[in-house]
């Protein structure tokens, strides 16, 4: 099995435009947009260390499709932001080493982990691990984001506990900068 799929392959039976019917309906444009979003989030054409990534060719193809869609659809202005789902309890031995080191001198800590996603396209972006110290009313958090070819890991950061665990998670999630990829080496 090959590690890459060529986008430059040609086939004898490639379609050609039909004369006089080069139009697209609104519902067709939305269907194409949904497909491009699906490919952007879920499809990869190269493999690496147990995962996948988009080749330069696929990325360029997707960018070209987005340019075409921008001429067809009036997209609402939606700001990017991170959101979280699936808060789960976790054992201390599952926590990041830096998080464990930050809470090593405390007792009665309980740990949680959530998945992070980038809105509005629901792109899986990483995880947030939390060590909650109810006695001190503080929580330490660490964010891990796989960004090929490396993984970005934040420094352990402390904050006051919110009224609920969800409020505390929201505080951490709202503080994640959106330009992480631009800042990576």
FIGUSE-178498 format. One record per atom (N, C-alpha, C, CB): residue number from 0; y, z negated, x negated. Coordinates in steps of 0.1 Angstrom, whole numbers, m for minus. Glycine has a CB too. Layout:
(atom NUM, (Y, Z, X))
...
***
This chain:
(atom 0, (m12, 0, m8))
(atom 0, (0, 0, 0))
(atom 0, (12, 0, m9))
(atom 0, (0, m12, 10))
(atom 1, (22, 9, m6))
(atom 1, (34, 10, m14))
(atom 1, (43, m2, m12))
(atom 1, (41, 23, m11))
(atom 2, (52, m5, m21))
(atom 2, (62, m15, m20))
(atom 2, (75, m10, m14))
(atom 2, (64, m21, m33))
(atom 3, (76, 2, m12))
(atom 3, (89, 8, m6))
(atom 3, (85, 20, 3))
(atom 3, (99, 12, m17))
(atom 4, (94, 22, 13))
(atom 4, (92, 33, 22))
(atom 4, (104, 42, 19))
(atom 4, (92, 28, 37))
(atom 5, (101, 55, 16))
(atom 5, (112, 64, 13))
(atom 5, (118, 69, 26))
(atom 5, (106, 76, 5))
(atom 6, (131, 69, 26))
(atom 6, (139, 74, 38))
(atom 6, (142, 89, 36))
(atom 6, (151, 66, 40))
(atom 7, (138, 94, 24))
(atom 7, (141, 108, 21))
(atom 7, (130, 117, 24))
(atom 7, (146, 109, 7))
(atom 8, (119, 112, 29))
(atom 8, (108, 121, 33))
(atom 8, (112, 130, 44))
(atom 8, (95, 112, 37))
(atom 9, (107, 142, 43))
(atom 9, (110, 152, 53))
(atom 9, (97, 156, 60))
(atom 9, (117, 165, 47))
(atom 10, (98, 161, 72))
(atom 10, (86, 165, 80))
(atom 10, (89, 179, 85))
(atom 10, (84, 155, 91))
(atom 11, (78, 186, 87))
(atom 11, (79, 200, 92))
(atom 11, (85, 200, 106))
(atom 11, (66, 207, 91))
(atom 12, (82, 190, 114))
(atom 12, (86, 190, 128))
(atom 12, (98, 182, 131))
(atom 12, (75, 186, 136))
(atom 13, (108, 181, 121))
(atom 13, (120, 173, 123))
(atom 13, (128, 179, 135))
(atom 13, (129, 173, 111))
(atom 14, (134, 170, 143))
(atom 14, (142, 176, 155))
(atom 14, (155, 182, 150))
(atom 14, (145, 164, 165))
(atom 15, (159, 191, 159))
(atom 15, (172, 197, 156))
(atom 15, (180, 195, 169))
(atom 15, (171, 213, 153))
(atom 16, (194, 195, 168))
(atom 16, (202, 193, 180))
(atom 16, (200, 204, 190))
(atom 16, (217, 192, 176))
(atom 17, (200, 200, 203))
(atom 17, (199, 210, 214))
(atom 17, (213, 216, 216))
(atom 17, (193, 204, 227))
(atom 18, (214, 228, 217))
(atom 18, (227, 235, 220))
(atom 18, (233, 230, 233))
(atom 18, (226, 250, 219))
(atom 19, (246, 227, 233))
(atom 19, (253, 223, 245))
(atom 19, (250, 210, 251))
(atom 19, (250, 233, 255))
(atom 20, (241, 202, 245))
(atom 20, (238, 188, 251))
(atom 20, (241, 177, 241))
(atom 20, (223, 188, 255))
(atom 21, (251, 179, 233))
(atom 21, (254, 168, 223))
(atom 21, (263, 158, 228))
(atom 21, (260, 175, 210))
(atom 22, (258, 150, 238))
(atom 22, (265, 139, 244))
(atom 22, (256, 127, 245))
(atom 22, (271, 143, 258))
(atom 23, (262, 116, 246))
(atom 23, (254, 104, 248))
(atom 23, (261, 95, 259))
(atom 23, (254, 96, 234))
(atom 24, (253, 90, 267))
(atom 24, (258, 82, 279))
(atom 24, (261, 68, 274))
(atom 24, (248, 81, 290))
(atom 25, (268, 60, 282))
(atom 25, (271, 46, 278))
(atom 25, (259, 38, 276))
(atom 25, (280, 40, 289))
(atom 26, (249, 40, 285))
(atom 26, (237, 32, 285))
(atom 26, (229, 36, 272))
(atom 26, (229, 33, 297))
(atom 27, (229, 49, 269))
(atom 27, (223, 53, 257))
(atom 27, (229, 47, 244))
(atom 27, (223, 69, 256))
(atom 28, (242, 47, 244))
(atom 28, (249, 41, 233))
(atom 28, (246, 26, 231))
(atom 28, (265, 42, 234))
(atom 29, (245, 19, 242))
(atom 29, (241, 5, 242))
(atom 29, (226, 3, 237))
(atom 29, (243, m2, 256))
(atom 30, (218, 12, 242))
(atom 30, (204, 12, 237))
(atom 30, (203, 14, 222))
(atom 30, (195, 22, 245))
(atom 31, (211, 24, 217))
(atom 31, (211, 27, 203))
(atom 31, (216, 15, 195))
(atom 31, (219, 39, 200))
(atom 32, (227, 8, 200))
(atom 32, (232, m4, 194))
(atom 32, (222, m15, 194))
(atom 32, (245, m8, 202))
(atom 33, (214, m17, 204))
(atom 33, (204, m27, 204))
(atom 33, (193, m24, 194))
(atom 33, (197, m28, 218))
(atom 34, (190, m12, 192))
(atom 34, (180, m8, 183))
(atom 34, (185, m10, 168))
(atom 34, (176, 7, 184))
(atom 35, (197, m6, 166))
(atom 35, (203, m8, 152))
(atom 35, (204, m23, 149))
(atom 35, (217, m2, 152))
(atom 36, (207, m31, 159))
(atom 36, (208, m46, 157))
(atom 36, (194, m51, 154))
(atom 36, (213, m53, 169))
(atom 37, (184, m46, 161))
(atom 37, (170, m51, 158))
(atom 37, (166, m47, 144))
(atom 37, (160, m44, 169))
(atom 38, (168, m35, 140))
(atom 38, (165, m30, 127))
(atom 38, (173, m38, 116))
(atom 38, (168, m15, 125))
(atom 39, (185, m41, 119))
(atom 39, (194, m49, 110))
(atom 39, (188, m63, 107))
(atom 39, (208, m50, 115))
(atom 40, (183, m69, 118))
(atom 40, (178, m83, 117))
(atom 40, (164, m84, 113))
(atom 40, (180, m90, 130))
(atom 41, (155, m75, 118))
(atom 41, (141, m77, 117))
(atom 41, (133, m67, 108))
(atom 41, (135, m76, 130))
(atom 42, (139, m57, 103))
(atom 42, (132, m46, 96))
(atom 42, (136, m46, 81))
(atom 42, (134, m33, 102))
(atom 43, (126, m44, 73))
(atom 43, (127, m43, 58))
(atom 43, (118, m32, 53))
(atom 43, (124, m57, 51))
(atom 44, (123, m25, 43))
(atom 44, (114, m15, 37))
(atom 44, (110, m17, 23))
(atom 44, (122, m2, 39))
(atom 45, (114, m28, 17))
(atom 45, (109, m32, 4))
(atom 45, (104, m46, 4))
(atom 45, (120, m30, m6))
(atom 46, (94, m49, m4))
(atom 46, (88, m62, m5))
(atom 46, (92, m69, m18))
(atom 46, (73, m61, m4))
(atom 47, (93, m82, m18))
(atom 47, (94, m90, m30))
(atom 47, (89, m104, m27))
(atom 47, (109, m90, m34))
(atom 48, (82, m109, m36))
(atom 48, (77, m123, m36))
(atom 48, (74, m129, m22))
(atom 48, (86, m132, m43))
(atom 49, (66, m122, m15))
(atom 49, (62, m127, m2))
(atom 49, (72, m125, 9))
(atom 49, (59, m142, m2))
(atom 50, (82, m117, 7))
(atom 50, (92, m114, 17))
(atom 50, (96, m100, 17))
(atom 50, (105, m123, 14))
(atom 51, (106, m97, 24))
(atom 51, (111, m83, 25))
(atom 51, (126, m82, 23))
(atom 51, (107, m77, 38))
(atom 52, (130, m70, 20))
(atom 52, (145, m68, 19))
(atom 52, (148, m53, 23))
(atom 52, (150, m71, 5))
(atom 53, (160, m51, 25))
(atom 53, (164, m37, 28))
(atom 53, (168, m30, 16))
(atom 53, (176, m37, 39))
(atom 54, (163, m18, 14))
(atom 54, (167, m10, 2))
(atom 54, (181, m5, 4))
(atom 54, (157, 2, 1))
(atom 55, (187, 0, m7))
(atom 55, (200, 6, m6))
(atom 55, (200, 17, 4))
(atom 55, (205, 11, m20))
(atom 56, (190, 26, 4))
(atom 56, (189, 37, 13))
(atom 56, (190, 32, 28))
(atom 56, (177, 45, 11))
(atom 57, (182, 22, 31))
(atom 57, (181, 17, 45))
(atom 57, (195, 11, 49))
(atom 57, (170, 7, 47))
(atom 58, (201, 3, 39))
(atom 58, (214, m3, 42))
(atom 58, (224, 8, 45))
(atom 58, (218, m12, 30))
(atom 59, (224, 18, 37))
(atom 59, (234, 29, 39))
(atom 59, (231, 36, 52))
(atom 59, (233, 40, 28))
(atom 60, (219, 38, 56))
(atom 60, (215, 44, 69))
(atom 60, (221, 35, 81))
(atom 60, (200, 46, 71))
(atom 61, (218, 22, 79))
(atom 61, (223, 13, 90))
(atom 61, (238, 13, 91))
(atom 61, (218, m1, 87))
(atom 62, (245, 13, 79))
(atom 62, (260, 14, 79))
(atom 62, (265, 27, 86))
(atom 62, (265, 13, 64))
(atom 63, (258, 38, 83))
(atom 63, (262, 50, 90))
(atom 63, (260, 49, 105))
(atom 63, (254, 62, 84))
(atom 64, (249, 43, 109))
(atom 64, (247, 42, 124))
(atom 64, (258, 33, 130))
(atom 64, (233, 36, 126))
(atom 65, (261, 22, 123))
(atom 65, (272, 13, 128))
(atom 65, (285, 21, 129))
(atom 65, (273, 1, 119))
(atom 66, (288, 29, 119))
(atom 66, (301, 37, 120))
(atom 66, (300, 46, 132))
(atom 66, (302, 46, 107))
(atom 67, (289, 53, 135))
(atom 67, (288, 61, 147))
(atom 67, (290, 53, 159))
(atom 67, (274, 69, 147))
(atom 68, (283, 41, 160))
(atom 68, (284, 33, 171))
(atom 68, (298, 28, 174))
(atom 68, (274, 21, 170))
(atom 69, (305, 25, 163))
(atom 69, (319, 21, 164))
(atom 69, (328, 31, 171))
(atom 69, (325, 18, 150))
(atom 70, (324, 44, 170))
(atom 70, (332, 54, 177))
(atom 70, (328, 55, 192))
(atom 70, (330, 68, 170))
(atom 71, (316, 50, 195))
(atom 71, (311, 51, 208))
(atom 71, (313, 39, 217))
(atom 71, (296, 54, 208))
(atom 72, (313, 27, 211))
(atom 72, (313, 15, 218))
(atom 72, (326, 7, 215))
(atom 72, (301, 6, 216))
(atom 73, (331, 0, 225))
(atom 73, (342, m9, 223))
(atom 73, (337, m23, 222))
(atom 73, (353, m8, 235))
(atom 74, (335, m28, 209))
(atom 74, (329, m41, 207))
(atom 74, (339, m52, 209))
(atom 74, (324, m41, 193))
(atom 75, (335, m63, 216))
(atom 75, (344, m74, 217))
(atom 75, (346, m81, 203))
(atom 75, (338, m85, 227))
(atom 76, (358, m86, 202))
(atom 76, (361, m93, 189))
(atom 76, (354, m107, 190))
(atom 76, (376, m95, 187))
(atom 77, (343, m109, 182))
(atom 77, (336, m121, 182))
(atom 77, (336, m126, 167))
(atom 77, (321, m120, 187))
(atom 78, (341, m138, 165))
(atom 78, (341, m143, 152))
(atom 78, (327, m147, 147))
(atom 78, (351, m155, 151))
(atom 79, (325, m145, 135))
(atom 79, (312, m150, 129))
(atom 79, (312, m165, 128))
(atom 79, (309, m143, 116))
(atom 80, (301, m171, 130))
(atom 80, (300, m185, 128))
(atom 80, (285, m189, 126))
(atom 80, (306, m194, 140))
(atom 81, (282, m200, 121))
(atom 81, (268, m205, 120))
(atom 81, (265, m214, 132))
(atom 81, (266, m212, 106))
(atom 82, (253, m213, 136))
(atom 82, (248, m222, 147))
(atom 82, (234, m226, 143))
(atom 82, (249, m216, 161))
(atom 83, (229, m236, 149))
(atom 83, (216, m242, 146))
(atom 83, (207, m243, 158))
(atom 83, (218, m256, 139))
(atom 84, (194, m243, 156))
(atom 84, (185, m245, 166))
(atom 84, (173, m253, 160))
(atom 84, (180, m232, 173))
(atom 85, (165, m258, 169))
(atom 85, (152, m265, 165))
(atom 85, (154, m277, 156))
(atom 85, (144, m255, 158))
(atom 86, (161, m287, 160))
(atom 86, (162, m299, 152))
(atom 86, (148, m305, 152))
(atom 86, (173, m309, 158))
(atom 87, (143, m308, 140))
(atom 87, (129, m314, 139))
(atom 87, (130, m325, 130))
(atom 87, (119, m303, 134))
(atom 88, (122, m336, 133))
(atom 88, (120, m347, 124))
(atom 88, (112, m341, 112))
(atom 88, (112, m359, 130))
(atom 89, (115, m347, 100))
(atom 89, (107, m343, 88))
(atom 89, (104, m355, 80))
(atom 89, (115, m332, 80))
(atom 90, (94, m354, 72))
(atom 90, (90, m365, 63))
(atom 90, (98, m364, 50))
(atom 90, (74, m364, 60))
(atom 91, (99, m375, 44))
(atom 91, (107, m376, 31))
(atom 91, (102, m366, 21))
(atom 91, (108, m390, 26))
(atom 92, (89, m365, 20))
(atom 92, (83, m356, 10))
(atom 92, (86, m341, 12))
(atom 92, (68, m358, 9))
(atom 93, (91, m338, 24))
(atom 93, (95, m324, 27))
(atom 93, (109, m321, 24))
(atom 93, (92, m321, 42))
(atom 94, (117, m331, 20))
(atom 94, (131, m330, 18))
(atom 94, (134, m324, 4))
(atom 94, (139, m343, 19))
(atom 95, (145, m317, 3))
(atom 95, (149, m311, m10))
(atom 95, (151, m322, m20))
(atom 95, (163, m303, m8))
(atom 96, (147, m320, m33))
(atom 96, (148, m330, m43))
(atom 96, (162, m336, m44))
(atom 96, (144, m325, m56))
(atom 97, (173, m328, m44))
(atom 97, (187, m333, m45))
(atom 97, (190, m342, m33))
(atom 97, (196, m321, m45))
(atom 98, (185, m339, m21))
(atom 98, (188, m348, m10))
(atom 98, (181, m361, m12))
(atom 98, (183, m341, 3))
(atom 99, (168, m361, m17))
(atom 99, (161, m373, m19))
(atom 99, (169, m382, m30))
(atom 99, (147, m370, m24))
(atom 100, (174, m375, m40))
(atom 100, (181, m382, m51))
(atom 100, (194, m389, m45))
(atom 100, (184, m373, m62))
(atom 101, (200, m382, m36))
(atom 101, (213, m387, m30))
(atom 101, (211, m400, m22))
(atom 101, (220, m377, m22))
(atom 102, (199, m401, m16))
(atom 102, (196, m413, m7))
(atom 102, (186, m423, m14))
(atom 102, (191, m408, 6))
(atom 103, (183, m421, m27))
(atom 103, (173, m429, m33))
(atom 103, (176, m444, m33))
(atom 103, (172, m425, m47))
(atom 104, (189, m448, m33))
(atom 104, (192, m462, m33))
(atom 104, (193, m468, m19))
(atom 104, (205, m465, m41))
(atom 105, (190, m461, m9))
(atom 105, (191, m466, 5))
(atom 105, (177, m467, 12))
(atom 105, (200, m456, 14))
(atom 106, (177, m476, 21))
(atom 106, (164, m478, 29))
(atom 106, (166, m475, 44))
(atom 106, (159, m493, 27))
(atom 107, (156, m473, 51))
(atom 107, (157, m470, 65))
(atom 107, (162, m457, 69))
(atom 107, (165, m481, 71))
(atom 108, (161, m447, 59))
(atom 108, (166, m434, 61))
(atom 108, (156, m426, 70))
(atom 108, (168, m426, 48))
(atom 109, (160, m418, 79))
(atom 109, (152, m408, 86))
(atom 109, (157, m394, 84))
(atom 109, (150, m411, 101))
(atom 110, (148, m385, 83))
(atom 110, (151, m371, 79))
(atom 110, (149, m361, 91))
(atom 110, (142, m367, 67))
(atom 111, (157, m351, 90))
(atom 111, (157, m340, 101))
(atom 111, (160, m327, 94))
(atom 111, (167, m343, 112))
(atom 112, (155, m316, 100))
(atom 112, (158, m303, 95))
(atom 112, (161, m293, 107))
(atom 112, (146, m297, 87))
(atom 113, (170, m284, 105))
(atom 113, (173, m274, 115))
(atom 113, (174, m260, 109))
(atom 113, (187, m277, 123))
(atom 114, (171, m250, 117))
(atom 114, (173, m236, 113))
(atom 114, (187, m232, 115))
(atom 114, (163, m227, 120))
(atom 115, (193, m225, 106))
(atom 115, (207, m220, 107))
(atom 115, (207, m205, 109))
(atom 115, (215, m223, 94))
(atom 116, (216, m201, 118))
(atom 116, (217, m186, 122))
(atom 116, (231, m182, 122))
(atom 116, (210, m184, 136))
(atom 117, (234, m170, 119))
(atom 117, (247, m164, 118))
(atom 117, (250, m157, 131))
(atom 117, (249, m155, 106))
(atom 118, (260, m161, 139))
(atom 118, (264, m155, 151))
(atom 118, (274, m144, 148))
(atom 118, (269, m165, 162))
(atom 119, (275, m134, 156))
(atom 119, (270, m132, 169))
(atom 119, (256, m125, 169))
(atom 119, (279, m124, 177))
(atom 120, (251, m121, 157))
(atom 120, (239, m113, 157))
(atom 120, (226, m121, 155))
(atom 120, (239, m103, 146))
(atom 121, (227, m134, 155))
(atom 121, (215, m143, 154))
(atom 121, (207, m140, 142))
(atom 121, (206, m141, 167))
(atom 122, (213, m138, 131))
(atom 122, (206, m135, 118))
(atom 122, (202, m149, 112))
(atom 122, (215, m128, 108))
(atom 123, (188, m150, 110))
(atom 123, (183, m162, 103))
(atom 123, (190, m164, 90))
(atom 123, (168, m162, 102))
(atom 124, (196, m175, 87))
(atom 124, (204, m177, 74))
(atom 124, (199, m188, 65))
(atom 124, (218, m179, 78))
(atom 125, (192, m197, 70))
(atom 125, (188, m208, 61))
(atom 125, (184, m221, 69))
(atom 125, (198, m211, 51))
(atom 126, (185, m232, 62))
(atom 126, (181, m245, 68))
(atom 126, (192, m255, 64))
(atom 126, (167, m249, 64))
(atom 127, (193, m265, 72))
(atom 127, (201, m277, 69))
(atom 127, (192, m289, 70))
(atom 127, (213, m279, 80))
(atom 128, (191, m297, 59))
(atom 128, (183, m309, 59))
(atom 128, (192, m321, 59))
(atom 128, (173, m309, 47))
(atom 129, (189, m331, 67))
(atom 129, (197, m343, 69))
(atom 129, (189, m355, 66))
(atom 129, (203, m343, 83))
(atom 130, (196, m365, 59))
(atom 130, (191, m378, 57))
(atom 130, (200, m388, 64))
(atom 130, (189, m382, 42))
(atom 131, (196, m394, 75))
(atom 131, (204, m402, 83))
(atom 131, (202, m417, 80))
(atom 131, (202, m400, 98))
(atom 132, (213, m424, 77))
(atom 132, (214, m438, 74))
(atom 132, (221, m444, 86))
(atom 132, (221, m441, 60))
(atom 133, (213, m449, 96))
(atom 133, (219, m455, 108))
(atom 133, (226, m468, 105))
(atom 133, (208, m457, 119))
(atom 134, (221, m475, 96))
(atom 134, (227, m488, 92))
(atom 134, (241, m487, 87))
(atom 134, (218, m496, 82))
(atom 135, (243, m477, 78))
(atom 135, (256, m474, 72))
(atom 135, (265, m465, 81))
(atom 135, (255, m468, 58))
(atom 136, (258, m459, 91))
(atom 136, (266, m449, 99))
(atom 136, (270, m437, 92))
(atom 136, (278, m456, 105))
(atom 137, (261, m432, 82))
(atom 137, (264, m420, 75))
(atom 137, (252, m411, 74))
(atom 137, (268, m424, 60))
(atom 138, (255, m399, 72))
(atom 138, (244, m389, 70))
(atom 138, (247, m380, 58))
(atom 138, (243, m380, 83))
(atom 139, (237, m377, 51))
(atom 139, (238, m368, 39))
(atom 139, (231, m355, 43))
(atom 139, (232, m375, 26))
(atom 140, (237, m344, 40))
(atom 140, (231, m331, 43))
(atom 140, (231, m322, 31))
(atom 140, (238, m325, 55))
(atom 141, (222, m312, 32))
(atom 141, (221, m302, 22))
(atom 141, (217, m289, 28))
(atom 141, (210, m306, 10))
(atom 142, (223, m278, 25))
(atom 142, (221, m265, 31))
(atom 142, (214, m256, 20))
(atom 142, (234, m258, 35))
(atom 143, (204, m249, 25))
(atom 143, (196, m240, 17))
(atom 143, (197, m226, 23))
(atom 143, (181, m245, 14))
(atom 144, (201, m216, 16))
(atom 144, (202, m203, 22))
(atom 144, (196, m193, 12))
(atom 144, (217, m199, 25))
(atom 145, (185, m187, 16))
(atom 145, (179, m176, 7))
(atom 145, (188, m164, 8))
(atom 145, (165, m173, 11))
(atom 146, (194, m160, m3))
(atom 146, (202, m148, m4))
(atom 146, (197, m140, m16))
(atom 146, (218, m151, m5))
(atom 147, (189, m130, m13))
(atom 147, (183, m122, m23))
(atom 147, (193, m118, m33))
(atom 147, (175, m110, m17))
(atom 148, (190, m119, m46))
(atom 148, (178, m122, m53))
(atom 148, (177, m137, m56))
(atom 148, (177, m114, m65))
(atom 149, (185, m145, m50))
(atom 149, (185, m160, m54))
(atom 149, (185, m168, m41))
(atom 149, (197, m163, m63))
(atom 150, (185, m181, m42))
(atom 150, (187, m190, m31))
(atom 150, (198, m199, m34))
(atom 150, (174, m198, m28))
(atom 151, (207, m200, m25))
(atom 151, (219, m209, m26))
(atom 151, (216, m222, m20))
(atom 151, (232, m203, m20))
(atom 152, (219, m233, m28))
(atom 152, (216, m247, m23))
(atom 152, (229, m254, m25))
(atom 152, (204, m253, m30))
(atom 153, (234, m261, m14))
(atom 153, (246, m269, m15))
(atom 153, (244, m282, m22))
(atom 153, (252, m271, m1))
(atom 154, (255, m288, m26))
(atom 154, (254, m302, m31))
(atom 154, (252, m311, m20))
(atom 154, (267, m306, m39))
(atom 155, (245, m322, m22))
(atom 155, (243, m332, m11))
(atom 155, (257, m337, m7))
(atom 155, (234, m344, m15))
(atom 156, (260, m337, 6))
(atom 156, (273, m341, 11))
(atom 156, (271, m352, 22))
(atom 156, (280, m329, 17))
(atom 157, (280, m362, 21))
(atom 157, (279, m373, 31))
(atom 157, (290, m371, 41))
(atom 157, (281, m387, 24))
(atom 158, (287, m376, 53))
(atom 158, (297, m376, 64))
(atom 158, (294, m388, 73))
(atom 158, (298, m363, 72))
(atom 159, (304, m392, 81))
(atom 159, (301, m403, 91))
(atom 159, (292, m397, 102))
(atom 159, (314, m408, 97))
(atom 160, (284, m405, 107))
(atom 160, (275, m401, 119))
(atom 160, (284, m398, 131))
(atom 160, (264, m411, 122))
(atom 161, (280, m387, 138))
(atom 161, (286, m384, 151))
(atom 161, (280, m393, 161))
(atom 161, (284, m369, 155))
(atom 162, (285, m391, 174))
(atom 162, (280, m400, 185))
(atom 162, (265, m397, 187))
(atom 162, (288, m396, 198))
(atom 163, (260, m385, 184))
(atom 163, (246, m382, 185))
(atom 163, (242, m374, 173))
(atom 163, (243, m373, 198))
(atom 164, (229, m372, 171))
(atom 164, (224, m364, 160))
(atom 164, (230, m350, 161))
(atom 164, (209, m364, 159))
(atom 165, (230, m344, 173))
(atom 165, (235, m331, 176))
(atom 165, (250, m330, 171))
(atom 165, (234, m327, 191))
(atom 166, (258, m340, 174))
(atom 166, (272, m340, 169))
(atom 166, (273, m340, 154))
(atom 166, (279, m352, 175))
(atom 167, (264, m347, 148))
(atom 167, (264, m348, 133))
(atom 167, (260, m334, 127))
(atom 167, (254, m359, 128))
(atom 168, (250, m328, 133))
(atom 168, (245, m315, 129))
(atom 168, (257, m305, 131))
(atom 168, (233, m310, 137))
(atom 169, (264, m306, 142))
(atom 169, (275, m296, 144))
(atom 169, (286, m298, 134))
(atom 169, (281, m299, 158))
(atom 170, (288, m310, 129))
(atom 170, (298, m312, 119))
(atom 170, (294, m305, 106))
(atom 170, (300, m327, 116))
(atom 171, (282, m306, 102))
(atom 171, (277, m299, 90))
(atom 171, (277, m284, 92))
(atom 171, (263, m304, 86))
(atom 172, (272, m279, 103))
(atom 172, (272, m265, 105))
(atom 172, (286, m259, 105))
(atom 172, (265, m262, 119))
(atom 173, (295, m266, 111))
(atom 173, (309, m260, 112))
(atom 173, (315, m259, 98))
(atom 173, (317, m268, 121))
(atom 174, (310, m267, 89))
(atom 174, (317, m267, 75))
(atom 174, (311, m257, 66))
(atom 174, (315, m281, 70))
(atom 175, (301, m249, 70))
(atom 175, (295, m240, 61))
(atom 175, (304, m227, 60))
(atom 175, (280, m235, 66))
(atom 176, (308, m224, 48))
(atom 176, (317, m212, 46))
(atom 176, (310, m199, 50))
(atom 176, (322, m211, 32))
(atom 177, (317, m190, 56))
(atom 177, (311, m177, 60))
(atom 177, (310, m167, 49))
(atom 177, (319, m172, 71))
(atom 178, (317, m169, 38))
(atom 178, (317, m159, 27))
(atom 178, (307, m162, 16))
(atom 178, (331, m157, 22))
(atom 179, (296, m169, 19))
(atom 179, (287, m173, 8))
(atom 179, (282, m161, 0))
(atom 179, (275, m180, 14))
(atom 180, (278, m150, 7))
(atom 180, (273, m138, 0))
(atom 180, (283, m132, m10))
(atom 180, (268, m127, 10))
(atom 181, (296, m132, m6))
(atom 181, (306, m127, m14))
(atom 181, (308, m135, m27))
(atom 181, (320, m126, m7))
(atom 182, (305, m148, m26))
(atom 182, (308, m157, m37))
(atom 182, (296, m159, m47))
(atom 182, (311, m171, m32))
(atom 183, (284, m153, m43))
(atom 183, (273, m154, m52))
(atom 183, (274, m146, m64))
(atom 183, (260, m151, m44))
(atom 184, (268, m150, m75))
(atom 184, (269, m143, m88))
(atom 184, (262, m129, m87))
(atom 184, (263, m151, m99))
***
